[in-house]
């Protein structure tokens, strides 16, 4: 916990990239949200054995990161956090789906291994698409567009509060940990026997502070419904972007480009 404050900055570092000025940042937030949802839905719709057909979809994160000047270091570090969950979900395929899919040289490759790699790759593509959306769109614009899509307001508000109060929770944890270390110089780190009381006090302190923050927001006129009246008009660039992203993604889903290349060449 020694670097809790730096970890807090790391959590919001991706959102800070949304203040940049590029062609992707200037696009309508609804267009960026719809294109991301379309990309994720199409990626998820593929069969678990269709790993080769997923490879052309790499164009989406690569091109968008280049146009938006999003650093690869931040993107890969964040995407790597989701891969262990996909690893646990797909490792059973290797163990139970042992039929041979193809042979490389004298080495047989099972269907389970193919599906395992496909799960990892799909997870990376979906997470990368969402991270790019956060990196090029301010958080308040994202929640505004979710409300315009008639997402349940209670879920959008909870999403806003949880995301914003993560910093409050970590700040309180950092202050409590510093106080604990100053009072317990003979031990290094938090002792297991103090974990229960530490967690309880953290919950109480973070709840009280979050309530004060929310009351301050209400005093300053916070209203989750007020943002619905703010409508940003679409431009020609927005429509062109939506078409430039949607058409290739849909075509790659409908047609097997690998078979087309094989038939031609």
N, C-alpha and C positions, 0 to 999 in steps of 0.2 A: 504493500500500500504506500510505499515511500514516494511513488511517482503518480499518485492519484490525480493531482492537478494537471500534470502533463497528459495523462490519459484522457482527462476531460476535454482538453484542447484537441486531442487526436480524434475524439468522437465527432466534434463539430468541424474538423478541418475540411471534410469533403463538402459540407454545405457552404463553407466560406469561398469555395471555388465558384459558386453560383454568382458571385458579384463581378466576375470577369466580364469583358465585353468581346464577344465573338459572334459570328453569324448564327451559331447554334444557340447561344445564350439569348439572342434577340428574338428568337422565334416565339410564337404564341404558346403558352404553357399547356393549353388543351391539346394542341397538335403533338407536342412532345409526349404527353401522357398517353394519348391514344396510340401513337406509333410504338411506344414501349409496351403497352398492354398487348397489342397485336403481335409484336415480336415474341413476347413471352408465351402467349397462347399457342402460337405456331410451333415454337420450339418444344413445348410440352406435348403437343399432339403427335409427335413422331413416335414410331414404334421403338422399343428398347434395343432392338438389334440394328437399327438404321443409323449407325454411327457415321458411316461415310457420307450420308446425305446431310449431316449436320455441319460438315467442315466448311462449305461455302458461306455459312451464316456468320463466320468470323468477320466478314466484311463490315458488319454493323458496328461492333465495338471499336474496331481498328480505325475506320473512317471517322466516326463521331469523336473519338478521343483525339485524333489529329486535328479535326476542325475546331474543336472546343479547347484545345491545348490542355487537356486533362493529363496530369502526370501518371505514367504507368506505375510508378512506385506505390502511390496511394491506392490505385485501383487494384493492383495485384495483392497488396497486403490485406485489403478489405475482402476481396474475393476468396482469399485463402482461408478466412475464418469460417466460411460456409462449407468448404470442401470436406472437413471431417464428418459432418452430418451426412453428406452424400456417401462418404466412404463407408460409414456404418450401415447405411441403407442398401448399398450395392454389393457389399462383400459376400453376403449370403448367396448371391447369384453364382459366384465362382465355385462355391462349395456344392451347390445342388444342381446347377445346370451345366453338366459336364459333357454334353454331346459336342462333337467336333463341328465347328462352323467352317473352317478352312485350314489349310496347312501351309505354313511358311517354311520352305525348305523341308526339313524333316521334323519341324516343330508343330504339333497340332495346336490350334487355337480354339478354345471352347466357346459356345454361345454365352456361357456365363461371364467369361472375360470380356466379350464384346459388349454385353449389356452393362457390365460394370464400368467400362470406359465410357460408354454412352451416357450413363447417369452422371458421371463426374463432369463430362464435357457439357451436358445440358445444364447442369447446375452452374457451371462457370459462365455460360452464355447468359442465362437468366439473371444471375447476380450482377454481372457486368452491365447489363442493360439497365437495371434498376439503379445501380450506383452512378452511371452516367446521367440518368435522369435527375438524380439528386444533385449532381455536380454542376448541372447546367440550368437548374430551375430553383429559384428561392423557395424555401419550405412553405411560406404562407401562400404562394401562388399554387403550389401543389394541392394544398388542402382546399383552397378556393375552388379549384377545378373539380376536385372530388365531390364537393357539394353541388356543383353545377351538373355533375353526372348523377345526382340524386342518391349518392351514397348516404347511408343512415348517419344523421348528424351526430348521434351519440358516439358512434365509432370514430368519426373524424375528430371530434373533440377529445376523446380519450387518446387518440393517436397524437394529437397536438400536445396534450398535457404530459403524457408519458415521455415524449421526446424532449420536451423542454425541461421537465423535472429530473431527468437523468443527471444533469449538471448539479442541481440542488442536492440530490442524494449523494453524489460523489464529493461535493464540497463539505457536506456535513461529515461524511466518513473520513475525509482527510483531516478535518479539525479534531475529530474525536481520536483518531489514531495518533496525531501529534501530541495531544494531551496525555494519552495513554503511555506513549514512549517516555515522555518527560517525567511521569510519575513511577515508571517501572524501569529504572536504569540497569537493574541486574539481569534483565531478560532481553533477548532480541526478538522482536516481533510480538504478535498477539498470542497469548497463551490460550490453549484449547479450553481451559476451565473458565475463561472469561468471554468466550465466544457468545454464549447465550445472552448475557447482560449487555454485551456490546451491540448485538443485533437488535435487541429490544430498545435500547436507548437511541440507536440510529433510526429506527422506525418512528419513534415518538418525535425526535428532533426534526427529521426531514418532513414529517406530516405537518408539524407546527409551522415550519418555515414555508412549506408549499402553500399552506392556507394563507399566510401573510402575503405571499407573492400573488396569489389569486385575488385576494381582496384589493391589493394595489392595482391589479389589472382592471378590476371592475370599477374602481374609483376613477380610472383614466378612460372609461368608456368602452371597455372590451365587450364585444358582442359577436358571438360566432356567426350570427345570421346576417350581420351588416355587410359582410364581404360579398354576399350574393348580388348586390346591386352593382358591383363593379364589373362591367363587361368590357373586355378588350376585343376590338374588332379584328377579324382575320384579314390578312394581306395576301397578295399573290405569292410572296415568298413562303408563307406558311402552307398554302395549298400545294405548292411545288415540292416542298420538303416532305409533306405527308405522302404525296404520290411517289416521290423518289425512294422513300423507304418502304411503303406498303406494297407497291407493285413487284419489286424484286423478291421480297419476302414471300408473297403469295405465289409467285411463279416458281420459286425454289421448292415450295411445299407441294405444288400440284405436279410439277415435272421433275423427274429424276435426272438432274444435269449430268451425273456420272454416266448413266446409261446412254445419254445423248452423245457425250464425248466418245464413248466406246464405239457407238454405232458409226460415228463420222470418221474417227481416226483408226 
